[in-house]
Each structure stands twice: as C-alpha cells, then as structure tokens.
Amino acid sequence: MDSNIKNKYELQAQIMKALAHPARLLIVKELCNREMFVCELQKLIGDDISTVSKHLSILKQAGIIDDRKEGLRIYYRLKLKCIPMLLSCSENILIEKTREEIEILQSLSKP
C-alpha cells in the first residue's frame, strides 16, 4: 500500500478512535445542539471533572471540538460540522441491524 494512502487511513482512524467511547459520543451529540462548559458536560456524563477533561482533550486533539474561554469558564463547541451526519448514519445502521435481527427472530418463531 502506498505510504500516503496508509497515512491518510491512519489519520482517519485516529478520528474514529477519538469517537469510539460512549462518553465522548454523548459529549459530541450534545455539542451538536449548543456549546457547553465543562461543568455542564460533567453533570451530563456523571464522571469526575478530570475524566471529562481527558475526554475533551482527546476530542480536541482529534480536531472534532474546539473551545473558547469566557471569564473563568471554558466553553466547548463542535468544530466539524459533518459530525451530526456521521452520528445519524451510525444510528441508521443500528436501526437497520435491529430490523434484520427482528426479522430473523420472527422467522425462527414461525412453524
């Protein structure tokens, strides 16, 4: 494989890895609606502030979110506007997968 192509996929994998945690997906989903400060996100997730900060750092390093300081508060916002479409697509995959599983179960229960 060409090294440029390999590098491209490695960089894309880093973005996917940043999203590959339920708490980070929840953060991103909420940031699709509005910017939030860390204490709001902490209440939402229910983890301690250091854990939430670590999640935010991972998302920021991946280029998914951005922040701005206002007084003592740091507000986080979604940087990539395509993320809502990605989340919607993954939800559609789950719906389709569930439909297929229901169909299989229904076919098993038929005589």
N, C-alpha and C positions, 0 to 999 in steps of 0.2 A: 504494500500500500504506500502511496506517495506520502512523504512526511508532512506536507502541507495539509493534505486531507486528514491524516491521522491527528494532527494538531487541532484542526477545526473540530473534530468529533470529541477530542479530549476537553476542549474548552466548553463545548455544548454539554458534555457530561457533568462538568463542574456546576453548571447552572441547574441541571436536573438534580444533582446531589444536594444542592442548597435547598431545593424544594421538597426533598424526599424525607420530610419529617412532619408528623401531624400538627405539631405546634406551629411550625413555620408556614404550613399551608393555611392554617387558621389565621395567622397574622396577615399573610398576603391577601386572603379572602376579605378580611376586614378592611385592609388598606385599599382595596378596590373601591370601597364606598367613600372613604374620607381619610384624611391624615389623622394620626393619633399620637399621643405621647406615651412614653414607656409605662407609666403607672396604669393607664387605661388598658394597655396590652397585657400587663401583669395580671390585672383583675380578670381579663378575658381568658387567659391561659391557665391561671391558678398556680403557676410556678413562682419561685423566688426571683427577685429582681436580677440576680446575676445570671440565672438561666435564661431569662427573657433577653437580657442584654447580649448573651452569647448567640442566641438565635438571630437577633437583629444584626449582629456583626457578620454572621455567615451570609445573611441575605444581602447585606450592603456590599460585602466583598465580591459577591457574585454579580453585582450590578442590578439587582432586582428592585431594591428600595434605595431611597435617598433620605437625608434628614436635614433639618434646619433648626437652629437654636433661636428661641424666643424667651428672653429672660433666663430663668433657671431651667426651663423646660426644653427638651429636645423632641421635636415633632418628626414623625416618620411618615413617609408617603411612598406610594408605588412609583417607581421610576419607569418600568417597562409597561407601556400601555397595552401590550399584547397579552399580558398575563391573564386577564379575565377570560379571554378566548381559550387559552390553554386550560384553565380550570373548568370552563364549561365543556370543553371537549372531553376532559377526563371524567366529568360527571356523566356525559352521554355514553362513554364506554362502560361505566358501571351500570347504567340503566340497561343497556343492550345485553351486557353479560348476565344481569339478573333475569331479564326476559328469557334468554336462552336456557338458563338453569331451571326456571319455572316450567318452560315447555318440556324439558327433559323429565322433570318430576311428574308432570301431568301425563306424559306418555307412559311412564312406568306404572302409574296407577290405573291405567286402562286395561280391561281384560283382553 
